[in-house]
Amino acid sequence: DPHGAFLKCLYQNSTTAGSISQVTYDQTNYMYSSLLDLSIQNLRFQTPNAPKPLVIVTPVAVDQAQAVVRCSRESGLQVRVRSGGHDYEGLSYLSSVPFVILDLLNLRKITVNVENATAWVESGATAGELYYRIGEKSNSLGFPAGVCPTVGVGGLFSGGGYGMIMRKYGLSADNIIDARIIDADGKLHDRESMGEDLFWAIRGGGGNTFGVVVSWRISLIPVPETVTVSTVLRTLDQNATALVHRWQYIAANQFPDDLTMRITLQSLDGTDGNRTMQAYFQTLYLGRTDDLLAVISSSFPELGLTREDCTEMSWVNSTLYFAGLSGQPLEALMNRSSNAKIYFKNKSDYVKEPISEAALEEIWKWFSRAEQGALVMILNPYGGRMGEISESAIPFPHRAGNLYKIQHITAWTDGSAEVSAMRVSLMTQFYQFMGAYVPKSPRSAYVNYRDLDIGKNGDSGKTSYQQASEWGRKYFHGNFDRLVKVKTAVDPTNFFRNEQSIPPLPLP
Ligand code: FDA
């Protein structure tokens, strides 16, 4: 009985924070279901039929997390690590073989050191908690992490982590200087004892693969005390197609690194029954309004950005703004459930050549044929610092030459099987259509927008080099091979695994 053996092993371990039984929940515990559902973001995977963990453990100390790893291994159970629960395919809380969830939500201490501009962040913290803690201590320091404040640092940093200041400072993973990780034997390492290969792999090589990262040491970056934000909406009548087309030539290659302008494409039905296609241009400028307006009037005057469209604020307030939480107190960044839970199926693409106006018209046709709001695209500009960092500096390879990344989104609120199937099929077809406009070999994707359609390991995570390279090259390009080498060295029996984890080479 692996379940009984696991609990017996766990309770025999004495840990610094007292009895581990107080943070161990099996299906007989009245808290089990609410705890399981607490951080699930994609409602597609919160169903009665979804496979459930035998046990959930929420350590309050690192040695408790070590005991979970040791005991699951000893008793033959798979472990799924969960930090913020935002995995698009639910891999942090689903498995087809008997498993345990190691949920890090209680390990979320953040220690900001203003003097040397660094911080230690435990993996269970969210991006919002990190922003809040930095803002609490300094209004001239920041960190490049996610737009959505409820995303967990554990998954976010493990896959890269981008946000509104990526063009100036790169990804979260580009700014990590140390980490603590529990290996498959339950041993704890820091950067020095894990070695540079493993330290390279955990900064973007994907979660639940090399071990459990319990904390990260990050380099904070300087931000001006005042930044400028703006959101402007343009419809087709207001030249949206030409503006989006033009944006592709300037957002990555002409705008200064201090300026990030992303676009959301969506559709909305008016009260008159007519559907309007909308392009939202959202801008963050690391500087004052006057300077932003000067840049825009020289390189993108067609947009018609005015002073009234712009608002000056502190950088930490801009994180609230882009999270859609404007007007709320900064404490809203600490709310781990501020994001409304929905059903969704998303995918990603990288664009290297501008998409023509004729093709943009074709995209709008998809928006008008689908149900209102069924399709959304977010275009995130690259260039700047992202083009300067080498493709192999960390596992995340999407650097020079990329104009922008697209996130294709379909989200819905009716959980019936029929609607879900329709939406998933809509996304499959739309992605196929978009294939004509993006690089094909490989058709690249962002590992943190996890998509099991692009290839996956066997059900229990068992796989071959061949099978894994199908999805692995799309996420990691040439870095895939080095990831396999690291995995082979640190976890040769493939203890940490899931449907998209890097496999070790077979033992000789
Ligand atoms: P979760 O806990 O589900 O973990 C994700 C994966 O990492 C799982 O495989 C898990 O096992 C593993 N893992 C988690 N913690 C680990 C640890 N400590 N050690 C080892 N493995 C670990 N991305 C982005 O870059 N910028 C953005 O702005 C956004 N915005 C955004 C909004 C919303 C609403 C969602 C749902 C997602 C995003 N994302 C994003 C994508 C996000 O980066 C991605 O889903 C992350 O993997 C989520 O990390 P969590 O810790 O929340 O997820």
Residues whose N, C-alpha, C, O or C-beta is under 5 A from the ligand:
A	BS01	FDA	Q41 R80 V81 R82 S83 G84 G85 H86 D87 Y88 L91 S92 S123 G146 V147 C148 T150 V151 G152 V153 G154 G155 L156 G161 Y162 G207 N208 G211 V212 V213 V214 N448
